[in-house]
């Protein structure tokens, strides 16, 4: 198993180090090679996605990523900013399917900003299309009109095949998540009442659903979905949506779990090669202080074992170890409550390793 390890910026190196520590504790046959990306890539090679980093990622079976971004790079030309490296590697590896599970551990029910009875038992999978939509559509840019006024343009676009392939991922995941003979559920999120792009999205998802009679399909406008995630989140099982809506909704869902520091993610290609990263950002304000929550990154490593390497046994070992560490009361600053033991990033990693053993 060849893994490209891309720590990135801010807290990225700290949290990735804990995930690597956990993977090493499993004593698997893994080869891990590190390379820079984001601001670190710019510092090393003048490019947020250096050629050597991209080549390493292409040759690897999977990519483990920390986070990219830092305020000090905000004045660089847009194509040199750290976030462009992240968008480019997703596009270059054709990572079109982003999976973001929002799972609430019982021990963290009181860490959520919502009442425990609203979020207890929460288990949602958000499936986000990752390589299309307004983030990649052309034309785009900022131009000056004849009257001297500046104008910004972005283009929202999807073709039928892109919608169909991400829809199939969502339906397949829903089928696998069925429990106790309950009907699988997929909620497709769009804005079909005002956006033609998502009108097509809804049409294609409905057509595709005919191939999955066991799955109950529903539709929801994105503004209502944002409200329902707060009002009654447990109504959802699998949610599928486009790039920009999925970006927003998955960050919202993360807070249902107590902290965005608990939310892992997987970005997959058609063959389940993936890039695995926490859903949160680089948090440069706390970088180097050993206080970041590494659990989302550790759980992303678990997803890597499950989806790319089909190693359910060791994926479950990591998830069980995280549960045990939480049950023993270990908490980083973002999820600490009265009566728990507040620990730093590295100590939380140690607690998960100890629980593995």
Buried (B, 14 or more C-beta within 10 A) or exposed (E): BEBBBBBBBBBBBBBBBBBBBBBEBBEEEBEBEBBBBBBBBBEBBEBBBBEBBBEBBEEBBBBBBBBBBBEEBEEBEEEBBBBBBBBBBBBEBBBBBBBBBBBBBEBBBBBBEBEBEBBEEBBBBBBBBBBBBBBBBEEEEEEEEEEEEEEEEBEBBBEEEBBEBBBBBBBBBBBEBBEEEEEBBBBBBBBBEEBEBBBBBBEBBEEBBEEBEEBBBEBBBBEEBBEBBBEEBBEBBBBBBBBBBBBBBBBBBBBBBBBBBBBBBBBBBEEBBBBBBBBBBBBBEBBEEBBBBBBBBBBBBBBBBBBBBEBEEBBEBBBBBBBBBBEBBBBBBBBBBEEBEBBBBBBBBBBBBBBBE
